C-alpha cells in the first residue's frame, strides 16, 4: 500500500463524511470538492474538512470533479442497488475512464481485500470515496470507517 494515499470525498453525510473523518483521525491527507456554500444534508460542512467549493450549489458538479480529479473511486453501500448520486458516480467514472469499484456490505465477501486489491492493481494515490448519504443508509458511515480501518491500519 502506498504511503502517499490521499482520500478525496464530497463531504456529504454518510460515506463521504466517514472517509474524511477517518483520514483526519489517521493524519492521512484528504481533500476534494464540495458544493458552493459547503452544502450538505445536515447544513454547512465544517471547515475542519479540507474541501474546496465548486462554483455552483449542485451536488452533481462536486461528484463529477471528485471523480475527474482522482485516480479511482470506491463506492461504498449497504445495499446492492446504486441510486441517484452513487449511480451518477459510477457513470462519471466510466465517462472519464477512471477505475471504480462498488463495495456492498451485503454482497462483497471481503471488503478489506477488495479495497486493497483495487488500490494496488490500479496504483491509486488519490482515492475518491463515495456512497449514500446518512439519511438513505444510516449504517454506511460505520461500514466505511471500519473497512478503511482494517485495510489501512490492520
Chimera marker file (.cmm) of the C-alpha trace (Angstrom):
<marker_set name="trace">
<marker id="1" x="0.000" y="0.000" z="0.000" r="1" g="1" b="0" radius="0.5"/>
<marker id="2" x="1.235" y="3.449" z="-0.917" r="1" g="1" b="0" radius="0.5"/>
<marker id="3" x="2.217" y="5.685" z="1.980" r="1" g="1" b="0" radius="0.5"/>
<marker id="4" x="1.191" y="8.574" z="-0.258" r="1" g="1" b="0" radius="0.5"/>
<marker id="5" x="-2.518" y="7.765" z="-0.257" r="1" g="1" b="0" radius="0.5"/>
<marker id="6" x="-4.837" y="10.773" z="-0.300" r="1" g="1" b="0" radius="0.5"/>
<marker id="7" x="-8.567" y="10.481" z="0.357" r="1" g="1" b="0" radius="0.5"/>
<marker id="8" x="-10.977" y="12.738" z="-1.505" r="1" g="1" b="0" radius="0.5"/>
<marker id="9" x="-14.691" y="12.962" z="-0.966" r="1" g="1" b="0" radius="0.5"/>
<marker id="10" x="-17.512" y="15.461" z="-1.241" r="1" g="1" b="0" radius="0.5"/>
<marker id="11" x="-18.317" y="15.994" z="2.435" r="1" g="1" b="0" radius="0.5"/>
<marker id="12" x="-21.898" y="14.742" z="2.393" r="1" g="1" b="0" radius="0.5"/>
<marker id="13" x="-23.130" y="12.866" z="5.469" r="1" g="1" b="0" radius="0.5"/>
<marker id="14" x="-22.708" y="9.088" z="5.378" r="1" g="1" b="0" radius="0.5"/>
<marker id="15" x="-19.966" y="7.530" z="3.250" r="1" g="1" b="0" radius="0.5"/>
<marker id="16" x="-18.246" y="10.805" z="2.322" r="1" g="1" b="0" radius="0.5"/>
<marker id="17" x="-18.032" y="12.066" z="5.877" r="1" g="1" b="0" radius="0.5"/>
<marker id="18" x="-16.830" y="8.694" z="7.185" r="1" g="1" b="0" radius="0.5"/>
<marker id="19" x="-13.921" y="8.713" z="4.743" r="1" g="1" b="0" radius="0.5"/>
<marker id="20" x="-12.933" y="12.243" z="5.678" r="1" g="1" b="0" radius="0.5"/>
<marker id="21" x="-13.281" y="11.611" z="9.426" r="1" g="1" b="0" radius="0.5"/>
<marker id="22" x="-11.133" y="8.507" z="9.090" r="1" g="1" b="0" radius="0.5"/>
<marker id="23" x="-8.472" y="10.418" z="7.128" r="1" g="1" b="0" radius="0.5"/>
<marker id="24" x="-8.342" y="13.211" z="9.700" r="1" g="1" b="0" radius="0.5"/>
<marker id="25" x="-8.128" y="10.742" z="12.608" r="1" g="1" b="0" radius="0.5"/>
<marker id="26" x="-5.165" y="8.985" z="10.974" r="1" g="1" b="0" radius="0.5"/>
<marker id="27" x="-3.444" y="12.072" z="9.577" r="1" g="1" b="0" radius="0.5"/>
<marker id="28" x="-3.953" y="10.815" z="6.031" r="1" g="1" b="0" radius="0.5"/>
<marker id="29" x="-4.063" y="13.695" z="3.539" r="1" g="1" b="0" radius="0.5"/>
<marker id="30" x="-7.601" y="14.471" z="2.451" r="1" g="1" b="0" radius="0.5"/>
<marker id="31" x="-9.474" y="16.913" z="0.275" r="1" g="1" b="0" radius="0.5"/>
<marker id="32" x="-11.978" y="17.091" z="-2.506" r="1" g="1" b="0" radius="0.5"/>
<marker id="33" x="-14.714" y="19.256" z="-3.912" r="1" g="1" b="0" radius="0.5"/>
<marker id="34" x="-17.940" y="20.254" z="-2.181" r="1" g="1" b="0" radius="0.5"/>
<marker id="35" x="-20.872" y="22.341" z="-3.417" r="1" g="1" b="0" radius="0.5"/>
<marker id="36" x="-20.755" y="26.124" z="-3.197" r="1" g="1" b="0" radius="0.5"/>
<marker id="37" x="-21.691" y="27.161" z="0.323" r="1" g="1" b="0" radius="0.5"/>
<marker id="38" x="-20.275" y="23.843" z="1.642" r="1" g="1" b="0" radius="0.5"/>
<marker id="39" x="-23.799" y="22.418" z="1.363" r="1" g="1" b="0" radius="0.5"/>
<marker id="40" x="-24.690" y="19.010" z="2.860" r="1" g="1" b="0" radius="0.5"/>
<marker id="41" x="-27.900" y="17.449" z="4.105" r="1" g="1" b="0" radius="0.5"/>
<marker id="42" x="-27.055" y="18.370" z="7.712" r="1" g="1" b="0" radius="0.5"/>
<marker id="43" x="-26.247" y="22.000" z="6.897" r="1" g="1" b="0" radius="0.5"/>
<marker id="44" x="-22.881" y="23.603" z="6.237" r="1" g="1" b="0" radius="0.5"/>
<marker id="45" x="-19.867" y="21.272" z="6.005" r="1" g="1" b="0" radius="0.5"/>
<marker id="46" x="-17.448" y="22.097" z="8.827" r="1" g="1" b="0" radius="0.5"/>
<marker id="47" x="-14.182" y="23.824" z="7.933" r="1" g="1" b="0" radius="0.5"/>
<marker id="48" x="-12.159" y="21.007" z="9.529" r="1" g="1" b="0" radius="0.5"/>
<marker id="49" x="-12.692" y="19.193" z="6.222" r="1" g="1" b="0" radius="0.5"/>
<marker id="50" x="-10.151" y="20.392" z="3.664" r="1" g="1" b="0" radius="0.5"/>
<marker id="51" x="-12.662" y="20.781" z="0.836" r="1" g="1" b="0" radius="0.5"/>
<marker id="52" x="-12.777" y="23.290" z="-1.996" r="1" g="1" b="0" radius="0.5"/>
<marker id="53" x="-16.106" y="24.748" z="-3.048" r="1" g="1" b="0" radius="0.5"/>
<marker id="54" x="-17.272" y="24.362" z="-6.636" r="1" g="1" b="0" radius="0.5"/>
<marker id="55" x="-18.736" y="27.417" z="-8.390" r="1" g="1" b="0" radius="0.5"/>
<marker id="56" x="-22.283" y="26.019" z="-8.144" r="1" g="1" b="0" radius="0.5"/>
<marker id="57" x="-24.506" y="24.521" z="-5.431" r="1" g="1" b="0" radius="0.5"/>
<marker id="58" x="-25.409" y="21.361" z="-7.367" r="1" g="1" b="0" radius="0.5"/>
<marker id="59" x="-24.142" y="18.129" z="-5.839" r="1" g="1" b="0" radius="0.5"/>
<marker id="60" x="-23.541" y="16.707" z="-9.321" r="1" g="1" b="0" radius="0.5"/>
<marker id="61" x="-20.684" y="19.124" z="-10.041" r="1" g="1" b="0" radius="0.5"/>
<marker id="62" x="-18.901" y="18.129" z="-6.833" r="1" g="1" b="0" radius="0.5"/>
<marker id="63" x="-19.396" y="14.465" z="-7.695" r="1" g="1" b="0" radius="0.5"/>
<marker id="64" x="-18.001" y="14.932" z="-11.190" r="1" g="1" b="0" radius="0.5"/>
<marker id="65" x="-14.961" y="16.906" z="-10.116" r="1" g="1" b="0" radius="0.5"/>
<marker id="66" x="-14.038" y="14.406" z="-7.391" r="1" g="1" b="0" radius="0.5"/>
<marker id="67" x="-14.218" y="11.553" z="-9.916" r="1" g="1" b="0" radius="0.5"/>
<marker id="68" x="-12.308" y="13.552" z="-12.526" r="1" g="1" b="0" radius="0.5"/>
<marker id="69" x="-9.513" y="14.585" z="-10.145" r="1" g="1" b="0" radius="0.5"/>
<marker id="70" x="-8.900" y="11.200" z="-8.508" r="1" g="1" b="0" radius="0.5"/>
<marker id="71" x="-7.055" y="8.101" z="-9.690" r="1" g="1" b="0" radius="0.5"/>
<marker id="72" x="-10.021" y="5.875" z="-8.903" r="1" g="1" b="0" radius="0.5"/>
<marker id="73" x="-13.258" y="5.679" z="-6.946" r="1" g="1" b="0" radius="0.5"/>
<marker id="74" x="-14.667" y="3.289" z="-4.383" r="1" g="1" b="0" radius="0.5"/>
<marker id="75" x="-18.437" y="3.427" z="-3.950" r="1" g="1" b="0" radius="0.5"/>
<marker id="76" x="-19.473" y="2.015" z="-0.579" r="1" g="1" b="0" radius="0.5"/>
<marker id="77" x="-23.046" y="0.990" z="0.180" r="1" g="1" b="0" radius="0.5"/>
<marker id="78" x="-25.067" y="-1.293" z="2.402" r="1" g="1" b="0" radius="0.5"/>
<marker id="79" x="-27.495" y="-2.431" z="-0.289" r="1" g="1" b="0" radius="0.5"/>
<marker id="80" x="-26.619" y="-3.684" z="-3.756" r="1" g="1" b="0" radius="0.5"/>
<marker id="81" x="-28.531" y="-1.145" z="-5.841" r="1" g="1" b="0" radius="0.5"/>
<marker id="82" x="-26.998" y="2.236" z="-6.634" r="1" g="1" b="0" radius="0.5"/>
<marker id="83" x="-29.325" y="5.234" z="-6.572" r="1" g="1" b="0" radius="0.5"/>
<marker id="84" x="-29.112" y="8.833" z="-7.816" r="1" g="1" b="0" radius="0.5"/>
<marker id="85" x="-25.753" y="10.208" z="-6.600" r="1" g="1" b="0" radius="0.5"/>
<marker id="86" x="-23.984" y="6.873" z="-6.312" r="1" g="1" b="0" radius="0.5"/>
<marker id="87" x="-25.233" y="5.824" z="-9.733" r="1" g="1" b="0" radius="0.5"/>
<marker id="88" x="-24.007" y="9.149" z="-11.142" r="1" g="1" b="0" radius="0.5"/>
<marker id="89" x="-20.600" y="8.493" z="-9.582" r="1" g="1" b="0" radius="0.5"/>
<marker id="90" x="-20.310" y="5.169" z="-11.433" r="1" g="1" b="0" radius="0.5"/>
<marker id="91" x="-21.443" y="6.765" z="-14.702" r="1" g="1" b="0" radius="0.5"/>
<marker id="92" x="-18.907" y="9.578" z="-14.340" r="1" g="1" b="0" radius="0.5"/>
<marker id="93" x="-16.096" y="7.120" z="-13.642" r="1" g="1" b="0" radius="0.5"/>
<marker id="94" x="-16.967" y="5.444" z="-16.942" r="1" g="1" b="0" radius="0.5"/>
<marker id="95" x="-17.132" y="8.823" z="-18.719" r="1" g="1" b="0" radius="0.5"/>
<marker id="96" x="-13.644" y="9.763" z="-17.501" r="1" g="1" b="0" radius="0.5"/>
<marker id="97" x="-12.254" y="6.231" z="-17.997" r="1" g="1" b="0" radius="0.5"/>
<marker id="98" x="-11.388" y="6.018" z="-14.307" r="1" g="1" b="0" radius="0.5"/>
<marker id="99" x="-11.382" y="2.727" z="-12.424" r="1" g="1" b="0" radius="0.5"/>
<marker id="100" x="-14.106" y="2.294" z="-9.841" r="1" g="1" b="0" radius="0.5"/>
<marker id="101" x="-15.450" y="-0.425" z="-7.615" r="1" g="1" b="0" radius="0.5"/>
<marker id="102" x="-18.697" y="-0.862" z="-5.732" r="1" g="1" b="0" radius="0.5"/>
<marker id="103" x="-18.167" y="-2.386" z="-2.294" r="1" g="1" b="0" radius="0.5"/>
<marker id="104" x="-21.532" y="-3.500" z="-0.955" r="1" g="1" b="0" radius="0.5"/>
<marker id="105" x="-21.758" y="-4.695" z="2.644" r="1" g="1" b="0" radius="0.5"/>
<marker id="106" x="-24.418" y="-7.283" z="1.848" r="1" g="1" b="0" radius="0.5"/>
<marker id="107" x="-22.700" y="-8.884" z="-1.160" r="1" g="1" b="0" radius="0.5"/>
<marker id="108" x="-18.962" y="-8.134" z="-1.096" r="1" g="1" b="0" radius="0.5"/>
<marker id="109" x="-17.390" y="-11.156" z="0.588" r="1" g="1" b="0" radius="0.5"/>
<marker id="110" x="-14.218" y="-9.429" z="1.787" r="1" g="1" b="0" radius="0.5"/>
<marker id="111" x="-14.444" y="-5.628" z="1.558" r="1" g="1" b="0" radius="0.5"/>
<marker id="112" x="-10.966" y="-5.119" z="3.033" r="1" g="1" b="0" radius="0.5"/>
<marker id="113" x="-9.248" y="-7.373" z="0.473" r="1" g="1" b="0" radius="0.5"/>
<marker id="114" x="-11.265" y="-5.861" z="-2.377" r="1" g="1" b="0" radius="0.5"/>
<marker id="115" x="-10.267" y="-2.344" z="-1.338" r="1" g="1" b="0" radius="0.5"/>
<marker id="116" x="-6.584" y="-3.228" z="-1.018" r="1" g="1" b="0" radius="0.5"/>
<marker id="117" x="-6.539" y="-5.038" z="-4.371" r="1" g="1" b="0" radius="0.5"/>
<marker id="118" x="-8.216" y="-2.089" z="-6.071" r="1" g="1" b="0" radius="0.5"/>
<marker id="119" x="-5.663" y="0.373" z="-4.674" r="1" g="1" b="0" radius="0.5"/>
<marker id="120" x="-2.764" y="-1.909" z="-5.568" r="1" g="1" b="0" radius="0.5"/>
<marker id="121" x="-3.913" y="-3.030" z="-9.015" r="1" g="1" b="0" radius="0.5"/>
<marker id="122" x="-4.693" y="0.482" z="-10.225" r="1" g="1" b="0" radius="0.5"/>
<marker id="123" x="-1.791" y="2.147" z="-8.391" r="1" g="1" b="0" radius="0.5"/>
<marker id="124" x="-4.190" y="4.544" z="-6.693" r="1" g="1" b="0" radius="0.5"/>
<marker id="125" x="-2.639" y="7.547" z="-4.976" r="1" g="1" b="0" radius="0.5"/>
<marker id="126" x="-5.721" y="9.788" z="-4.848" r="1" g="1" b="0" radius="0.5"/>
<marker id="127" x="-8.751" y="7.712" z="-3.861" r="1" g="1" b="0" radius="0.5"/>
<marker id="128" x="-12.247" y="9.137" z="-4.215" r="1" g="1" b="0" radius="0.5"/>
<marker id="129" x="-14.643" y="7.594" z="-1.709" r="1" g="1" b="0" radius="0.5"/>
<marker id="130" x="-18.344" y="7.922" z="-2.407" r="1" g="1" b="0" radius="0.5"/>
<marker id="131" x="-21.603" y="6.383" z="-1.312" r="1" g="1" b="0" radius="0.5"/>
<marker id="132" x="-25.051" y="7.130" z="0.048" r="1" g="1" b="0" radius="0.5"/>
<marker id="133" x="-25.830" y="9.937" z="2.428" r="1" g="1" b="0" radius="0.5"/>
<marker id="134" x="-26.721" y="9.092" z="6.029" r="1" g="1" b="0" radius="0.5"/>
<marker id="135" x="-30.456" y="9.637" z="5.550" r="1" g="1" b="0" radius="0.5"/>
<marker id="136" x="-30.512" y="6.969" z="2.819" r="1" g="1" b="0" radius="0.5"/>
<marker id="137" x="-28.260" y="4.390" z="4.520" r="1" g="1" b="0" radius="0.5"/>
<marker id="138" x="-27.530" y="5.251" z="8.169" r="1" g="1" b="0" radius="0.5"/>
<marker id="139" x="-25.188" y="2.251" z="8.578" r="1" g="1" b="0" radius="0.5"/>
<marker id="140" x="-22.855" y="3.253" z="5.724" r="1" g="1" b="0" radius="0.5"/>
<marker id="141" x="-20.786" y="5.618" z="7.896" r="1" g="1" b="0" radius="0.5"/>
<marker id="142" x="-19.608" y="2.822" z="10.189" r="1" g="1" b="0" radius="0.5"/>
<marker id="143" x="-19.120" y="0.404" z="7.268" r="1" g="1" b="0" radius="0.5"/>
<marker id="144" x="-16.771" y="2.836" z="5.504" r="1" g="1" b="0" radius="0.5"/>
<marker id="145" x="-14.797" y="3.692" z="8.645" r="1" g="1" b="0" radius="0.5"/>
<marker id="146" x="-14.348" y="0.090" z="9.748" r="1" g="1" b="0" radius="0.5"/>
<marker id="147" x="-13.331" y="-1.050" z="6.252" r="1" g="1" b="0" radius="0.5"/>
<marker id="148" x="-10.727" y="1.705" z="5.968" r="1" g="1" b="0" radius="0.5"/>
<marker id="149" x="-9.505" y="0.983" z="9.488" r="1" g="1" b="0" radius="0.5"/>
<marker id="150" x="-8.990" y="-2.716" z="8.783" r="1" g="1" b="0" radius="0.5"/>
<marker id="151" x="-7.470" y="-2.114" z="5.351" r="1" g="1" b="0" radius="0.5"/>
<marker id="152" x="-5.024" y="0.665" z="6.076" r="1" g="1" b="0" radius="0.5"/>
<marker id="153" x="-4.189" y="0.133" z="9.751" r="1" g="1" b="0" radius="0.5"/>
<marker id="154" x="-4.776" y="-3.599" z="10.383" r="1" g="1" b="0" radius="0.5"/>
<link id1="1" id2="2" r="1" g="1" b="0" radius="0.2"/>
<link id1="2" id2="3" r="1" g="1" b="0" radius="0.2"/>
<link id1="3" id2="4" r="1" g="1" b="0" radius="0.2"/>
<link id1="4" id2="5" r="1" g="1" b="0" radius="0.2"/>
<link id1="5" id2="6" r="1" g="1" b="0" radius="0.2"/>
<link id1="6" id2="7" r="1" g="1" b="0" radius="0.2"/>
<link id1="7" id2="8" r="1" g="1" b="0" radius="0.2"/>
<link id1="8" id2="9" r="1" g="1" b="0" radius="0.2"/>
<link id1="9" id2="10" r="1" g="1" b="0" radius="0.2"/>
<link id1="10" id2="11" r="1" g="1" b="0" radius="0.2"/>
<link id1="11" id2="12" r="1" g="1" b="0" radius="0.2"/>
<link id1="12" id2="13" r="1" g="1" b="0" radius="0.2"/>
<link id1="13" id2="14" r="1" g="1" b="0" radius="0.2"/>
<link id1="14" id2="15" r="1" g="1" b="0" radius="0.2"/>
<link id1="15" id2="16" r="1" g="1" b="0" radius="0.2"/>
<link id1="16" id2="17" r="1" g="1" b="0" radius="0.2"/>
<link id1="17" id2="18" r="1" g="1" b="0" radius="0.2"/>
<link id1="18" id2="19" r="1" g="1" b="0" radius="0.2"/>
<link id1="19" id2="20" r="1" g="1" b="0" radius="0.2"/>
<link id1="20" id2="21" r="1" g="1" b="0" radius="0.2"/>
<link id1="21" id2="22" r="1" g="1" b="0" radius="0.2"/>
<link id1="22" id2="23" r="1" g="1" b="0" radius="0.2"/>
<link id1="23" id2="24" r="1" g="1" b="0" radius="0.2"/>
<link id1="24" id2="25" r="1" g="1" b="0" radius="0.2"/>
<link id1="25" id2="26" r="1" g="1" b="0" radius="0.2"/>
<link id1="26" id2="27" r="1" g="1" b="0" radius="0.2"/>
<link id1="27" id2="28" r="1" g="1" b="0" radius="0.2"/>
<link id1="28" id2="29" r="1" g="1" b="0" radius="0.2"/>
<link id1="29" id2="30" r="1" g="1" b="0" radius="0.2"/>
<link id1="30" id2="31" r="1" g="1" b="0" radius="0.2"/>
<link id1="31" id2="32" r="1" g="1" b="0" radius="0.2"/>
<link id1="32" id2="33" r="1" g="1" b="0" radius="0.2"/>
<link id1="33" id2="34" r="1" g="1" b="0" radius="0.2"/>
<link id1="34" id2="35" r="1" g="1" b="0" radius="0.2"/>
<link id1="35" id2="36" r="1" g="1" b="0" radius="0.2"/>
<link id1="36" id2="37" r="1" g="1" b="0" radius="0.2"/>
<link id1="37" id2="38" r="1" g="1" b="0" radius="0.2"/>
<link id1="38" id2="39" r="1" g="1" b="0" radius="0.2"/>
<link id1="39" id2="40" r="1" g="1" b="0" radius="0.2"/>
<link id1="40" id2="41" r="1" g="1" b="0" radius="0.2"/>
<link id1="41" id2="42" r="1" g="1" b="0" radius="0.2"/>
<link id1="42" id2="43" r="1" g="1" b="0" radius="0.2"/>
<link id1="43" id2="44" r="1" g="1" b="0" radius="0.2"/>
<link id1="44" id2="45" r="1" g="1" b="0" radius="0.2"/>
<link id1="45" id2="46" r="1" g="1" b="0" radius="0.2"/>
<link id1="46" id2="47" r="1" g="1" b="0" radius="0.2"/>
<link id1="47" id2="48" r="1" g="1" b="0" radius="0.2"/>
<link id1="48" id2="49" r="1" g="1" b="0" radius="0.2"/>
<link id1="49" id2="50" r="1" g="1" b="0" radius="0.2"/>
<link id1="50" id2="51" r="1" g="1" b="0" radius="0.2"/>
<link id1="51" id2="52" r="1" g="1" b="0" radius="0.2"/>
<link id1="52" id2="53" r="1" g="1" b="0" radius="0.2"/>
<link id1="53" id2="54" r="1" g="1" b="0" radius="0.2"/>
<link id1="54" id2="55" r="1" g="1" b="0" radius="0.2"/>
<link id1="55" id2="56" r="1" g="1" b="0" radius="0.2"/>
<link id1="56" id2="57" r="1" g="1" b="0" radius="0.2"/>
<link id1="57" id2="58" r="1" g="1" b="0" radius="0.2"/>
<link id1="58" id2="59" r="1" g="1" b="0" radius="0.2"/>
<link id1="59" id2="60" r="1" g="1" b="0" radius="0.2"/>
<link id1="60" id2="61" r="1" g="1" b="0" radius="0.2"/>
<link id1="61" id2="62" r="1" g="1" b="0" radius="0.2"/>
<link id1="62" id2="63" r="1" g="1" b="0" radius="0.2"/>
<link id1="63" id2="64" r="1" g="1" b="0" radius="0.2"/>
<link id1="64" id2="65" r="1" g="1" b="0" radius="0.2"/>
<link id1="65" id2="66" r="1" g="1" b="0" radius="0.2"/>
<link id1="66" id2="67" r="1" g="1" b="0" radius="0.2"/>
<link id1="67" id2="68" r="1" g="1" b="0" radius="0.2"/>
<link id1="68" id2="69" r="1" g="1" b="0" radius="0.2"/>
<link id1="69" id2="70" r="1" g="1" b="0" radius="0.2"/>
<link id1="70" id2="71" r="1" g="1" b="0" radius="0.2"/>
<link id1="71" id2="72" r="1" g="1" b="0" radius="0.2"/>
<link id1="72" id2="73" r="1" g="1" b="0" radius="0.2"/>
<link id1="73" id2="74" r="1" g="1" b="0" radius="0.2"/>
<link id1="74" id2="75" r="1" g="1" b="0" radius="0.2"/>
<link id1="75" id2="76" r="1" g="1" b="0" radius="0.2"/>
<link id1="76" id2="77" r="1" g="1" b="0" radius="0.2"/>
<link id1="77" id2="78" r="1" g="1" b="0" radius="0.2"/>
<link id1="78" id2="79" r="1" g="1" b="0" radius="0.2"/>
<link id1="79" id2="80" r="1" g="1" b="0" radius="0.2"/>
<link id1="80" id2="81" r="1" g="1" b="0" radius="0.2"/>
<link id1="81" id2="82" r="1" g="1" b="0" radius="0.2"/>
<link id1="82" id2="83" r="1" g="1" b="0" radius="0.2"/>
<link id1="83" id2="84" r="1" g="1" b="0" radius="0.2"/>
<link id1="84" id2="85" r="1" g="1" b="0" radius="0.2"/>
<link id1="85" id2="86" r="1" g="1" b="0" radius="0.2"/>
<link id1="86" id2="87" r="1" g="1" b="0" radius="0.2"/>
<link id1="87" id2="88" r="1" g="1" b="0" radius="0.2"/>
<link id1="88" id2="89" r="1" g="1" b="0" radius="0.2"/>
<link id1="89" id2="90" r="1" g="1" b="0" radius="0.2"/>
<link id1="90" id2="91" r="1" g="1" b="0" radius="0.2"/>
<link id1="91" id2="92" r="1" g="1" b="0" radius="0.2"/>
<link id1="92" id2="93" r="1" g="1" b="0" radius="0.2"/>
<link id1="93" id2="94" r="1" g="1" b="0" radius="0.2"/>
<link id1="94" id2="95" r="1" g="1" b="0" radius="0.2"/>
<link id1="95" id2="96" r="1" g="1" b="0" radius="0.2"/>
<link id1="96" id2="97" r="1" g="1" b="0" radius="0.2"/>
<link id1="97" id2="98" r="1" g="1" b="0" radius="0.2"/>
<link id1="98" id2="99" r="1" g="1" b="0" radius="0.2"/>
<link id1="99" id2="100" r="1" g="1" b="0" radius="0.2"/>
<link id1="100" id2="101" r="1" g="1" b="0" radius="0.2"/>
<link id1="101" id2="102" r="1" g="1" b="0" radius="0.2"/>
<link id1="102" id2="103" r="1" g="1" b="0" radius="0.2"/>
<link id1="103" id2="104" r="1" g="1" b="0" radius="0.2"/>
<link id1="104" id2="105" r="1" g="1" b="0" radius="0.2"/>
<link id1="105" id2="106" r="1" g="1" b="0" radius="0.2"/>
<link id1="106" id2="107" r="1" g="1" b="0" radius="0.2"/>
<link id1="107" id2="108" r="1" g="1" b="0" radius="0.2"/>
<link id1="108" id2="109" r="1" g="1" b="0" radius="0.2"/>
<link id1="109" id2="110" r="1" g="1" b="0" radius="0.2"/>
<link id1="110" id2="111" r="1" g="1" b="0" radius="0.2"/>
<link id1="111" id2="112" r="1" g="1" b="0" radius="0.2"/>
<link id1="112" id2="113" r="1" g="1" b="0" radius="0.2"/>
<link id1="113" id2="114" r="1" g="1" b="0" radius="0.2"/>
<link id1="114" id2="115" r="1" g="1" b="0" radius="0.2"/>
<link id1="115" id2="116" r="1" g="1" b="0" radius="0.2"/>
<link id1="116" id2="117" r="1" g="1" b="0" radius="0.2"/>
<link id1="117" id2="118" r="1" g="1" b="0" radius="0.2"/>
<link id1="118" id2="119" r="1" g="1" b="0" radius="0.2"/>
<link id1="119" id2="120" r="1" g="1" b="0" radius="0.2"/>
<link id1="120" id2="121" r="1" g="1" b="0" radius="0.2"/>
<link id1="121" id2="122" r="1" g="1" b="0" radius="0.2"/>
<link id1="122" id2="123" r="1" g="1" b="0" radius="0.2"/>
<link id1="123" id2="124" r="1" g="1" b="0" radius="0.2"/>
<link id1="124" id2="125" r="1" g="1" b="0" radius="0.2"/>
<link id1="125" id2="126" r="1" g="1" b="0" radius="0.2"/>
<link id1="126" id2="127" r="1" g="1" b="0" radius="0.2"/>
<link id1="127" id2="128" r="1" g="1" b="0" radius="0.2"/>
<link id1="128" id2="129" r="1" g="1" b="0" radius="0.2"/>
<link id1="129" id2="130" r="1" g="1" b="0" radius="0.2"/>
<link id1="130" id2="131" r="1" g="1" b="0" radius="0.2"/>
<link id1="131" id2="132" r="1" g="1" b="0" radius="0.2"/>
<link id1="132" id2="133" r="1" g="1" b="0" radius="0.2"/>
<link id1="133" id2="134" r="1" g="1" b="0" radius="0.2"/>
<link id1="134" id2="135" r="1" g="1" b="0" radius="0.2"/>
<link id1="135" id2="136" r="1" g="1" b="0" radius="0.2"/>
<link id1="136" id2="137" r="1" g="1" b="0" radius="0.2"/>
<link id1="137" id2="138" r="1" g="1" b="0" radius="0.2"/>
<link id1="138" id2="139" r="1" g="1" b="0" radius="0.2"/>
<link id1="139" id2="140" r="1" g="1" b="0" radius="0.2"/>
<link id1="140" id2="141" r="1" g="1" b="0" radius="0.2"/>
<link id1="141" id2="142" r="1" g="1" b="0" radius="0.2"/>
<link id1="142" id2="143" r="1" g="1" b="0" radius="0.2"/>
<link id1="143" id2="144" r="1" g="1" b="0" radius="0.2"/>
<link id1="144" id2="145" r="1" g="1" b="0" radius="0.2"/>
<link id1="145" id2="146" r="1" g="1" b="0" radius="0.2"/>
<link id1="146" id2="147" r="1" g="1" b="0" radius="0.2"/>
<link id1="147" id2="148" r="1" g="1" b="0" radius="0.2"/>
<link id1="148" id2="149" r="1" g="1" b="0" radius="0.2"/>
<link id1="149" id2="150" r="1" g="1" b="0" radius="0.2"/>
<link id1="150" id2="151" r="1" g="1" b="0" radius="0.2"/>
<link id1="151" id2="152" r="1" g="1" b="0" radius="0.2"/>
<link id1="152" id2="153" r="1" g="1" b="0" radius="0.2"/>
<link id1="153" id2="154" r="1" g="1" b="0" radius="0.2"/>
</marker_set>
